[in-house]
């Protein structure tokens, strides 16, 4: 019988959800012969003392991600402050709109001028 070396087993990434409405987060990886053993090993390795609501084991080769060089990083030169809760200061324009009952086209023209 051939002795199986641990490095011949596939790598599984272990994700845990600690609360019912929480996110799954990666807590580590391990090698196992199959998903069932990976789940059992994850319980013993990572959750012997901690509680877990849900545990996922995912074969590492099934996870696809970006490369770590700058060419693949999400970089944008555009100003995206409008996506933040503070956004742009449009309060004065909206006050004019309400006070004058301006049309949206008039507000746009007022902003341009």
Order of alpha helices (4+ residues) and beta strands (2+ residues): beta-beta-alpha-beta-alpha-alpha
